[in-house]
Amino acid sequence: MTFHLFGNILTGYGTAANNRGENEGNITTLQKLLWKGEVHTTVSSEAIRWALRYYWQTVGNDYEVNRRWDDNINDNTWQNANFDDIAFIDDDVLGFMKAEGAKLEASDEPKQKGKKAPKGTTTVRRGVLEVTRAVSTTPYVGDLTFNSKSGQKLDKNGNAKRDTLYGTEVHATRYQYGFALTPDRLKDKSRIIPVLDGLASLGEVAGNHSRFLYDFSPDSLILRWTHDFAPRILYSFEEDDEGQITADELIRRVEAQDINPQELWVGGAIASTSDGKKLAQLGVNVLTGIKLVVETLKQRIARDLELPVVELTK
């Protein structure tokens, strides 16, 4: 049977700002959506995937990445414009698309009978790793900060213009998001290991002009290694009015036998709460450390997929 890896990640508490650098007038805005009847801020799955690729590029484990970020030109460079999902981890895990126009332009003359107009070609590999949008655990109430910047633009004489006032939307909150991966769809199944390592260690996600730092590494984590096709754990965390994190829906699903507790690995701050202790009583694998949860599950995955033995990080 086919194995599937699902996860739900909750970040630590922090101040998010300028997630995309979009502006409305002189206000730098956050992305928002209507979530459970209230406005929440959100970070795109594309931003999370970009951060994962950058992790592979910079972590120093000799991962071959096709699309590399170059700080000197502030843009991406490509190692192979035609892609290679065997050689490059990001082409294999995250997928790619290359669309090319027709080699010959279609003529304005009437089409000859039986002759088809030239068509373009598309080279596509669907990403194996699927990531949801990250959604804030608390509603956005409209916090703004006002700032001043100078020397950003020059007048016609080449002199710096006067200081410019601008506002930035700020949200003090946590974010949670989910992911799914089926290792049998990878060209190299062992790449499930660096996916787990990367998602457990993400630093900055999104942001523009390096104006803010928001740690996207997990504060609490739920992982599910299963033959079930459905995740059943996405957006499992809730935050109450006092800032306490709960996992009532996850507990309900385990008690209802919709999720086998032995398929779950739960770690981080949630482990020390009453909900974490309840999950442990139900038979869930609950550990206090994020890294310990990931390392323990990596051993299980390596055994089930017959990969080289994964040593516990000390």
Stockholm file with secondary structure:
# STOCKHOLM 1.0

chainA/1-314         MTFHLFGNILTGYGTAANNRGENEGNITTLQKLLWKGEVHTTVSSEAIRWALRYYWQTVGNDYEVNRRWDDNINDNTWQNANFDDIAFIDDDVLGFMKAEGAKLEASDEPKQKGKKAPKGTTTVRRGVLEVTRAVSTTPYVGDLTFNSKSGQKLDKNGNAKRDTLYGTEVHATRYQYGFALTPDRLKDKSRIIPVLDGLASLGEVAGNHSRFLYDFSPDSLILRWTHDFAPRILYSFEEDDEGQITADELIRRVEAQDINPQELWVGGAIASTSDGKKLAQLGVNVLTGIKLVVETLKQRIARDLELPVVELTK
#=GR chainA/1-314 SS CCCEEEEEEEECCEEEECSSCCEETTEECCCEEEETTEEEEEECHHHHHHHHHHHHHHSSSCCCCSEEEETTTTEEEESCTTCCTTTCHHHHHHCEEEEECCSSCCCSSCCCTTCCCCCCEEEEECCSSEECCEEESSCCCCCEEEEEECSSSBCTTSCBCCCEEEEEEEEEECEEEEEEECGGGSSSGGGHHHHHHHHTSCCBCSCSTTCCCCBCSEEEEEEEEESCSSCCCTTCCEECTTCCEECHHHHHHHHTTSSCGGGEEEEEGGGGSHHHHHHHHTTCEEESCHHHHHHHHHHHHHHHTTCCCCCCCC
#=GC SS_cons         CCCEEEEEEEECCEEEECSSCCEETTEECCCEEEETTEEEEEECHHHHHHHHHHHHHHSSSCCCCSEEEETTTTEEEESCTTCCTTTCHHHHHHCEEEEECCSSCCCSSCCCTTCCCCCCEEEEECCSSEECCEEESSCCCCCEEEEEECSSSBCTTSCBCCCEEEEEEEEEECEEEEEEECGGGSSSGGGHHHHHHHHTSCCBCSCSTTCCCCBCSEEEEEEEEESCSSCCCTTCCEECTTCCEECHHHHHHHHTTSSCGGGEEEEEGGGGSHHHHHHHHTTCEEESCHHHHHHHHHHHHHHHTTCCCCCCCC
//
